[in-house]
């Protein structure tokens, strides 16, 4: 895998809360990604990240790993061309 990519992932399960968003932010920053994690009204968490494709895939793998705060039931992701409109990685 090479080049940069953007991923939008919806994380289903018992994941809303500061602990999950903080954990996601910490892992994304360790991987050198930019983006955000935000609670959705329907109980999911939306994670948007941009960076090297292998690092973005590594983040998705971590979300699925079962080592997150809370309980992840499902991660649904879609990859896209990076937009370059993100800086840092924040919790919303």
C-alpha positions as a printed Julia matrix, in Angstrom:
92×3 Matrix{Float64}:
   0.0    0.0    0.0
   1.28   3.43  -0.78
   0.12   7.01  -0.9
  -2.27   8.91   1.29
  -5.92   8.1    1.75
  -8.93   9.24   3.73
 -11.22   6.94   5.65
 -14.61   7.59   7.18
 -15.51   4.85   9.64
 -18.64   4.38  11.71
 -18.0    2.43  14.9
 -21.02   0.59  16.32
 -21.32  -0.73  19.87
 -20.94   0.7   23.35
 -18.42   3.31  22.22
 -19.74   6.78  22.91
 -17.79   8.59  25.55
 -14.63  10.51  26.2
 -12.58   7.35  26.85
 -13.22   5.85  23.42
 -12.66   9.12  21.56
  -9.49   9.81  23.57
  -8.17   6.29  22.86
  -8.91   6.7   19.14
  -7.22  10.12  19.08
  -4.14   8.75  20.87
  -3.76   5.81  18.44
  -4.29   8.08  15.42
  -1.64  10.52  16.62
   0.81   7.67  17.25
   0.23   6.62  13.64
   0.77  10.19  12.39
  -2.8   10.65  11.15
  -4.99  13.75  11.1
  -8.76  13.81  11.56
 -11.36  13.49  14.28
 -13.63  11.2   16.29
 -17.18  12.39  17.0
 -20.26  10.93  18.67
 -23.29  10.54  16.41
 -26.91  10.96  17.53
 -27.65   7.28  16.78
 -25.02   5.94  19.22
 -22.2    5.37  16.74
 -18.86   7.16  16.67
 -17.72   8.64  13.38
 -13.96   8.5   12.81
 -12.44  10.44   9.92
  -8.7   10.06   9.33
  -6.21  10.95   6.62
  -2.64   9.85   6.1
  -0.56   7.07   4.6
  -2.81   4.24   3.5
  -1.03   1.62   5.62
  -1.42   3.79   8.74
  -5.11   4.42   8.05
  -5.65   0.67   7.65
  -3.72   0.11  10.9
  -6.13   2.46  12.7
  -9.14   0.53  11.38
  -7.49  -2.72  12.51
  -6.97  -1.23  15.99
 -10.62  -0.17  16.17
 -11.61  -3.76  15.38
  -9.04  -5.3   17.75
 -11.24  -5.5   20.84
  -8.65  -3.54  22.84
 -10.6   -0.28  22.81
 -12.48   1.27  25.71
 -16.11   0.29  25.47
 -17.24  -2.55  23.26
 -16.96  -2.38  19.47
 -19.5   -4.53  17.65
 -18.87  -3.39  14.09
 -16.69  -0.97  12.12
 -17.96   0.11   8.71
 -15.45   2.09   6.69
 -15.24   3.82   3.33
 -11.98   4.96   1.75
 -11.67   8.09  -0.36
  -9.18  10.54  -1.81
  -7.67  12.78   0.9
  -9.01  16.32   0.95
  -6.2   17.88   2.97
  -8.67  19.87   5.06
  -7.8   18.26   8.42
  -5.14  19.29  10.93
  -4.19  17.4   14.07
  -6.59  14.81  15.44
  -9.42  16.02  17.65
 -12.32  14.68  19.65
 -15.66  16.26  18.82
